């Protein structure tokens, strides 16, 4: 009898749900009756997923290179998924915010620990040959990673450190964006000319970056922290989670790239130019960029030593495993 009552209750709830749709419940039940069973491969679009690795050369390791970057972009999407929930939340519930930041750190941890696939998982000679077929494409052109930065912190924190003292929140988003730190990584140091890699990237994504930055004006994760009640702003677990996110994004993750670049692009003490012409030796070291999402949370000593472990990392990249 209880089962019949439960089913009757569920049917009543379904009738209530669908009554405003213009169709009665019977029509929806017909659709359910005719519908095929869902399979795992259909649900995650497995055949499509496995078909989008399309190498441009015949070197076997190029497929590893493609798959790893696709995996990376999916992790970036997971990070953005959590960041958007933080930004959209109106409750300022500390437990909720801490959980979301911890999730972000778990994604970074997986990314950082997986980077050995790039550092040790490909033959160097293959890489140096098939990379020439990828010009001028570059991992520099990851739009999702730039969005992660924009969600995390105000634009004035992303201005190149040599010019950061000249700007503040009073500047327009357009002014701040023009001086964002990563542009120097794809600009010829001698002539000041932008590389084709940067020109393509800006043409494709600048309107989107500007729109997102304007939507997030005073609404970034950093502002979420500042808007918390004073007691919550001093919560140790939340502060440590934010600091770990900062270090993962701006120290540990770039350090893994340094390890990969050093393995594949250093030859007899002479640096090989990266795809797209990015200045990787100047652009990747976190101690050179000094990008910090939440500067108020770090001590003066921590900021002074920001990313300085990169020298040790070059010789032992497996040490970065947080």
Protein Blocks (a to p, Z undefined) as FASTA:
>chain_A
ZZmmmmmmmmmmmmmmmmmnopafklmmmmmmmpccddfklmnommmmmmmcccfbfbfk
lmmmmmmmmmmmmmmmmmmmmmmmmmmpmnlpaklmmmmmmmmmmmmmmmmmmmmmmmmm
pcfklmmmmmmmmpccdfklmmklmmmmmmmpcfklmgcfklmmmpcfkbcfklmmmmgf
klmmmccfklopacfklmmmmmmmmmmmmmmmmmmgopafklmmmmpcfklmmgmklmmm
mmmmmmmmmmmmmmmmmmmmmmmmggghiacddehhiafklmmmmklnopafblmlpcfk
lmmmgoklmmmmmmmmmlpmZZ
